Amino acid sequence: APSPRSYTTLRDEAVKLFNSLQQLESERDPVPLMQGVLQTCLDLPPLVDEIYCQLVKQTTEPPAPGGQGDLHYWQLLTCMSCTFLPSPSVLRFLRFHLDRTESRFPASEMAKYACFIREALGKTKGRECVPSLEEILVLMRRQEMICTVHCPGAAACSVAISSHTTAEEVARELVTRLGLSQSPNLFALYEQSRRREQPVGSATLLADVLTRFE
C-alpha cells in the first residue's frame, strides 16, 4: 500500500527494527524512536509478530532487570499492546511471558507493565494511526490522556481517555455531564481543522483523532 515512507524487503526491515531496539536501550528520549517502530509495524503488518517476539526476548533475563534500558523495552511493549494484536500463537506466548514476569518480579515496575499490557490486549482491536507522541508519553507512565472537547454554548470539557476510548463513549459522558440525558436530540463529536469539519464516527478511537491532529 502507498506509504510516505520507503521500505525495502521484510527481512531488511526486520533487521532495521532490531537495530532500533538495540538503540532504544540507551536512548535518552525514546519517544520518537518508539513511534517510528510503531509506524513501521502499521505500514508492514507482517512485522508485528516479529517485534512482539523481539521485545519478549529483550525483556527475558535482562542484564539489569528494572533498569532504564529494560523499562524502555517494557514501555514499547506497552505501546504495541495498545496498537496491535499479535497472531494467536504469539499472543499465547506473550501472555505466558507476562505471567512469568509478574510471578518472578512481584510489585516491580516490570510487573506493573505486564499487568497493564494484559488488560490492554483484551481491549485492542487495531488502530488507524499509531499513537501520538503525547499518547506514547502517557502510556510510558501507564496513565490516561486528557482530551479537550469544545461544546456549543458551554465551556470546554476535559475528558480522560485511554487508547481504547471511542467517540460514542465520550459523547455519552458529555451528555450526562451537561444534563442533557433527557433531551430528544442526538449528539456527536465533530473533528474540526482549518480545511474541514466532519462528524467523528461513533466507533472511532479518540486516540486516532488526536494523532491526526498531531
Phi and psi in degrees as a GROMACS rama.xvg file:
@    title "Ramachandran Plot"
@    xaxis  label "Phi"
@    yaxis  label "Psi"
@TYPE xy
-59.5091  139.835  PRO-2
-146.931  145.092  SER-3
-67.5631  -14.1272  PRO-4
-103.314  147.998  ARG-5
-99.5035  135.557  SER-6
-124.023  157.622  TYR-7
-105.012  -140.873  THR-8
-76.9072  160.178  THR-9
-59.846  -39.3431  LEU-10
-60.6641  -46.0247  ARG-11
-64.9522  -39.8243  ASP-12
-67.5546  -35.1241  GLU-13
-63.3807  -40.0204  ALA-14
-65.4751  -41.6404  VAL-15
-61.7561  -40.6799  LYS-16
-66.0107  -38.2052  LEU-17
-61.2299  -41.9463  PHE-18
-64.8021  -36.0417  ASN-19
-64.7019  -40.0306  SER-20
-64.3362  -39.2  LEU-21
-62.3379  -38.9257  GLN-22
-68.6738  -33.4037  GLN-23
-59.0107  -32.8852  LEU-24
-58.4447  -35.7425  GLU-25
-112.143  7.27563  SER-26
-71.1067  130.428  GLU-27
-73.2662  -38.9625  ARG-28
-119.203  91.0832  ASP-29
-79.6548  -8.63982  PRO-30
-61.4078  -51.7223  VAL-31
-61.2098  -36.2269  PRO-32
-66.4547  -41.6171  LEU-33
-61.1079  -43.6227  MET-34
-64.0277  -35.72  GLN-35
-64.2663  -41.4754  GLY-36
-63.2287  -44.3111  VAL-37
-62.8034  -40.1089  LEU-38
-64.4367  -40.7095  GLN-39
-62.0256  -41.4101  THR-40
-66.41  -34.6342  CYS-41
-68.286  -39.7795  LEU-42
-75.5844  -30.2457  ASP-43
-126.572  77.8079  LEU-44
-51.4083  -33.3158  PRO-45
-60.4507  -15.3654  PRO-46
-88.3707  -5.13201  LEU-47
-60.7215  -50.0825  VAL-48
-61.2543  -38.2974  ASP-49
-58.2585  -46.7546  GLU-50
-69.6626  -39.2315  ILE-51
-57.8054  -45.4132  TYR-52
-65.7107  -40.3415  CYS-53
-63.9252  -39.7246  GLN-54
-69.8099  -36.9427  LEU-55
-62.3245  -42.3897  VAL-56
-62.5377  -44.072  LYS-57
-68.5928  -25.3683  GLN-58
-99.5411  9.99224  THR-59
-103.86  122.576  THR-60
52.6901  52.2774  GLU-61
-69.3465  153.876  PRO-62
-60.1819  -36.914  PRO-63
-130.811  83.8441  ALA-64
-56.4752  128.609  PRO-65
83.8219  -0.978928  GLY-66
-74.1951  173.69  GLY-67
-59.0343  -45.3262  GLN-68
-62.8165  -42.5407  GLY-69
-62.9151  -43.2069  ASP-70
-68.2503  -30.6264  LEU-71
-61.5008  -39.0552  HIS-72
-65.6696  -42.0913  TYR-73
-64.7377  -35.67  TRP-74
-67.6441  -40.3635  GLN-75
-67.0161  -38.0996  LEU-76
-62.1234  -36.4842  LEU-77
-62.4217  -46.3313  THR-78
-63.4203  -39.8057  CYS-79
-60.4269  -42.8714  MET-80
-66.8436  -24.0304  SER-81
-92.0708  0.948062  CYS-82
-121.285  -41.3987  THR-83
-132.155  148.026  PHE-84
-101.884  130.999  LEU-85
-74.1234  172.127  PRO-86
-65.4273  159.548  SER-87
-53.7667  -41.6483  PRO-88
-67.1087  -41.1026  SER-89
-70.3756  -35.4865  VAL-90
-61.3833  -41.8515  LEU-91
-62.314  -43.6276  ARG-92
-64.6243  -40.2101  PHE-93
-64.0023  -44.0928  LEU-94
-62.6199  -38.3084  ARG-95
-60.9896  -42.4812  PHE-96
-62.9143  -41.4123  HIS-97
-64.7715  -44.3369  LEU-98
-61.8311  -42.8727  ASP-99
-63.9121  -40.8921  ARG-100
-65.2869  -44.6245  THR-101
-63.4204  -34.4785  GLU-102
-71.6448  -40.7035  SER-103
-80.1927  -31.3005  ARG-104
-128.746  60.5866  PHE-105
-61.1629  142.635  PRO-106
68.582  5.92648  ALA-107
-85.9892  168.471  SER-108
-61.6888  -38.1776  GLU-109
-61.7447  -40.4042  MET-110
-65.6508  -37.1733  ALA-111
-66.3753  -40.6962  LYS-112
-64.5899  -41.1981  TYR-113
-60.0057  -42.7078  ALA-114
-64.3931  -43.5193  CYS-115
-62.3518  -43.3803  PHE-116
-64.1115  -42.0191  ILE-117
-60.2465  -43.6329  ARG-118
-66.5113  -39.3136  GLU-119
-63.875  -40.8865  ALA-120
-61.1649  -26.5676  LEU-121
-77.1126  -11.0292  GLY-122
-114.708  -22.4148  LYS-123
-68.7447  132.334  THR-124
-125.232  2.6781  LYS-125
109.926  145.4  GLY-126
-119.579  150.36  ARG-127
-79.8327  -31.5438  GLU-128
-130.693  156.865  CYS-129
-75.7211  160.186  VAL-130
-56.4021  143.971  PRO-131
-69.6416  168.938  SER-132
-60.6721  -38.4002  LEU-133
-64.8021  -42.9554  GLU-134
-63.9279  -40.753  GLU-135
-60.2001  -42.0316  ILE-136
-61.0541  -43.1942  LEU-137
-73.5401  -32.8218  VAL-138
-65.6938  -35.3758  LEU-139
-61.8704  -25.3509  MET-140
-102.816  4.49721  ARG-141
57.1443  45.0192  ARG-142
-120.633  178.471  GLN-143
-101.886  158.461  GLU-144
-89.0624  156.573  MET-145
-105.828  119.455  ILE-146
-107.439  129.694  CYS-147
-98.3836  125.238  THR-148
-117.38  126.001  VAL-149
-91.2901  123.628  HIS-150
-109.589  132.789  CYS-151
-58.7588  130.421  PRO-152
76.1194  8.10827  GLY-153
-146.305  163.98  ALA-154
-68.8649  164.118  ALA-155
-64.9194  143.952  ALA-156
-110.464  136.704  CYS-157
-99.8549  129.35  SER-158
-127.257  131.496  VAL-159
-81.1003  127.28  ALA-160
-130.554  157.415  ILE-161
-108.863  -176.73  SER-162
-67.3217  -11.1185  SER-163
-113.619  4.77863  HIS-164
-76.7996  130.203  THR-165
-95.1085  163.469  THR-166
-61.1795  -37.682  ALA-167
-62.9487  -40.1044  GLU-168
-64.6354  -40.7422  GLU-169
-68.1461  -41.9719  VAL-170
-59.9835  -42.9081  ALA-171
-61.7631  -42.4726  ARG-172
-64.0573  -40.9666  GLU-173
-68.2232  -39.0226  LEU-174
-59.0121  -40.8945  VAL-175
-67.5336  -45.2361  THR-176
-60.7861  -38.9255  ARG-177
-85.9991  3.98499  LEU-178
69.1795  33.3375  GLY-179
-109.094  17.7665  LEU-180
-61.3691  -29.6361  SER-181
-93.159  2.76369  GLN-182
-72.0424  140.038  SER-183
-77.4038  -6.37076  PRO-184
-76.8943  159.012  ASN-185
-99.0313  147.082  LEU-186
-127.939  146.996  PHE-187
-151.072  164.195  ALA-188
-92.7519  147.3  LEU-189
-121.237  143.257  TYR-190
-104.803  122.073  GLU-191
-122.196  132.077  GLN-192
-131.63  -175.304  SER-193
-64.1799  -31.1962  ARG-194
-99.1789  -22.0972  ARG-195
-157.443  162.746  ARG-196
-135.617  130.048  GLU-197
-149.115  150.142  GLN-198
-68.9096  146.877  PRO-199
-92.4666  126.107  VAL-200
-56.2927  143.436  GLY-201
-58.8209  -32.2841  SER-202
-91.0558  0.0583097  ALA-203
-68.8414  137.386  THR-204
-77.3909  128.284  LEU-205
-63.0892  -29.1345  LEU-206
-62.1094  -35.2034  ALA-207
-66.7559  -38.9098  ASP-208
-63.4012  -42.7152  VAL-209
-65.2405  -35.1454  LEU-210
-65.3053  -39.7495  THR-211
-62.7678  -38.0788  ARG-212
-62.1855  -40.403  PHE-213
